[in-house]
Amino acid sequence: MAAAPDGASFQQFVDMAQQKYGLTLPADLATLLGKNLTVALDGDGLATMGQSGQLPKVGVRIVTDPAKAQEVIGKIEKAFTDAGQPAPQIAKVPGDGTLTLATTPEYAKQLSEGARSATARPSRRPSPTPQAPPSRSSSTWTSWSRST
């Protein structure tokens, strides 16, 4: 679509997303991004990735309503299959106010459990920043993003 000066192209996209896929923008996007989103990339296997043919383990932990987020993900997966494409294989682990997604069920479980153990410390005040996945000491790169 060509960009229109009045934003008509974007509105057409939003309308199509709602009509064709049942997505409600921007609300569904806000649900997926949540109040906090942490991305993890496991360093194990990165050096041999091209040789082994396996993809690296990647995961996302979202502080959001897990039921609503899974509903939005279901709409996106359906959009893939309706277009004749296989839906991405994403492992999902819902938690108390969180949803963890990853490329494998084991990694999703590891990230969700690591997040629980990292935040389950005796403290009266919550940490101002989210806790990283359990292997943060061996990480070579970390990025934090916080929306308010």
ZIQUI-V793065 format. One record per residue. N is the residue number from 1. RES is the residue in three letters. SS is DSSP state (hx for helix, st for strand, lp for the rest). BURIAL is # if it has 9 or more other C-alpha atoms within 8 Angstrom, else .. Layout:
# ZIQUI-V793065
n->N res->RES ss->SS burial->BURIAL
n->N res->RES ss->SS burial->BURIAL
This chain:
# ZIQUI-V793065
n->1 res->MET ss->lp burial->.
n->2 res->ALA ss->lp burial->.
n->3 res->ALA ss->lp burial->.
n->4 res->ALA ss->lp burial->.
n->5 res->PRO ss->lp burial->.
n->6 res->ASP ss->lp burial->.
n->7 res->GLY ss->lp burial->.
n->8 res->ALA ss->hx burial->#
n->9 res->SER ss->hx burial->#
n->10 res->PHE ss->hx burial->.
n->11 res->GLN ss->hx burial->.
n->12 res->GLN ss->hx burial->.
n->13 res->PHE ss->hx burial->.
n->14 res->VAL ss->hx burial->#
n->15 res->ASP ss->hx burial->.
n->16 res->MET ss->hx burial->#
n->17 res->ALA ss->hx burial->#
n->18 res->GLN ss->hx burial->#
n->19 res->GLN ss->hx burial->.
n->20 res->LYS ss->hx burial->.
n->21 res->TYR ss->hx burial->#
n->22 res->GLY ss->lp burial->.
n->23 res->LEU ss->lp burial->#
n->24 res->THR ss->lp burial->#
n->25 res->LEU ss->lp burial->#
n->26 res->PRO ss->lp burial->.
n->27 res->ALA ss->hx burial->.
n->28 res->ASP ss->hx burial->#
n->29 res->LEU ss->hx burial->.
n->30 res->ALA ss->hx burial->.
n->31 res->THR ss->hx burial->#
n->32 res->LEU ss->hx burial->#
n->33 res->LEU ss->hx burial->#
n->34 res->GLY ss->lp burial->#
n->35 res->LYS ss->lp burial->#
n->36 res->ASN ss->st burial->#
n->37 res->LEU ss->st burial->#
n->38 res->THR ss->st burial->#
n->39 res->VAL ss->st burial->#
n->40 res->ALA ss->st burial->.
n->41 res->LEU ss->st burial->.
n->42 res->ASP ss->lp burial->#
n->43 res->GLY ss->lp burial->.
n->44 res->ASP ss->lp burial->.
n->45 res->GLY ss->lp burial->.
n->46 res->LEU ss->lp burial->.
n->47 res->ALA ss->lp burial->.
n->48 res->THR ss->lp burial->.
n->49 res->MET ss->hx burial->#
n->50 res->GLY ss->hx burial->.
n->51 res->GLN ss->hx burial->.
n->52 res->SER ss->hx burial->.
n->53 res->GLY ss->lp burial->.
n->54 res->GLN ss->lp burial->.
n->55 res->LEU ss->lp burial->.
n->56 res->PRO ss->lp burial->#
n->57 res->LYS ss->lp burial->#
n->58 res->VAL ss->st burial->#
n->59 res->GLY ss->st burial->#
n->60 res->VAL ss->st burial->#
n->61 res->ARG ss->st burial->#
n->62 res->ILE ss->st burial->#
n->63 res->VAL ss->st burial->#
n->64 res->THR ss->lp burial->#
n->65 res->ASP ss->lp burial->#
n->66 res->PRO ss->hx burial->#
n->67 res->ALA ss->hx burial->.
n->68 res->LYS ss->hx burial->.
n->69 res->ALA ss->hx burial->#
n->70 res->GLN ss->hx burial->.
n->71 res->GLU ss->hx burial->.
n->72 res->VAL ss->hx burial->#
n->73 res->ILE ss->hx burial->.
n->74 res->GLY ss->hx burial->.
n->75 res->LYS ss->hx burial->#
n->76 res->ILE ss->hx burial->#
n->77 res->GLU ss->hx burial->#
n->78 res->LYS ss->hx burial->#
n->79 res->ALA ss->hx burial->#
n->80 res->PHE ss->hx burial->#
n->81 res->THR ss->hx burial->#
n->82 res->ASP ss->hx burial->.
n->83 res->ALA ss->lp burial->.
n->84 res->GLY ss->lp burial->.
n->85 res->GLN ss->lp burial->.
n->86 res->PRO ss->lp burial->.
n->87 res->ALA ss->lp burial->.
n->88 res->PRO ss->lp burial->.
n->89 res->GLN ss->lp burial->.
n->90 res->ILE ss->lp burial->#
n->91 res->ALA ss->st burial->#
n->92 res->LYS ss->st burial->#
n->93 res->VAL ss->st burial->#
n->94 res->PRO ss->st burial->#
n->95 res->GLY ss->lp burial->#
n->96 res->ASP ss->lp burial->.
n->97 res->GLY ss->lp burial->#
n->98 res->THR ss->st burial->#
n->99 res->LEU ss->st burial->#
n->100 res->THR ss->st burial->#
n->101 res->LEU ss->st burial->#
n->102 res->ALA ss->st burial->#
n->103 res->THR ss->lp burial->#
n->104 res->THR ss->lp burial->#
n->105 res->PRO ss->hx burial->#
n->106 res->GLU ss->hx burial->.
n->107 res->TYR ss->hx burial->#
n->108 res->ALA ss->hx burial->#
n->109 res->LYS ss->hx burial->#
n->110 res->GLN ss->hx burial->#
n->111 res->LEU ss->hx burial->#
n->112 res->SER ss->hx burial->#
n->113 res->GLU ss->hx burial->.
n->114 res->GLY ss->hx burial->#
n->115 res->ALA ss->hx burial->#
n->116 res->ARG ss->hx burial->.
n->117 res->SER ss->hx burial->.
n->118 res->ALA ss->hx burial->#
n->119 res->THR ss->hx burial->.
n->120 res->ALA ss->lp burial->.
n->121 res->ARG ss->lp burial->.
n->122 res->PRO ss->lp burial->.
n->123 res->SER ss->lp burial->.
n->124 res->ARG ss->lp burial->.
n->125 res->ARG ss->lp burial->.
n->126 res->PRO ss->lp burial->.
n->127 res->SER ss->lp burial->.
n->128 res->PRO ss->lp burial->.
n->129 res->THR ss->lp burial->.
n->130 res->PRO ss->lp burial->.
n->131 res->GLN ss->lp burial->.
n->132 res->ALA ss->lp burial->#
n->133 res->PRO ss->lp burial->#
n->134 res->PRO ss->lp burial->#
n->135 res->SER ss->lp burial->.
n->136 res->ARG ss->hx burial->.
n->137 res->SER ss->hx burial->.
n->138 res->SER ss->hx burial->.
n->139 res->SER ss->lp burial->.
n->140 res->THR ss->lp burial->.
n->141 res->TRP ss->lp burial->.
n->142 res->THR ss->lp burial->.
n->143 res->SER ss->lp burial->.
n->144 res->TRP ss->lp burial->.
n->145 res->SER ss->lp burial->.
n->146 res->ARG ss->st burial->.
n->147 res->SER ss->lp burial->.
n->148 res->THR ss->lp burial->.
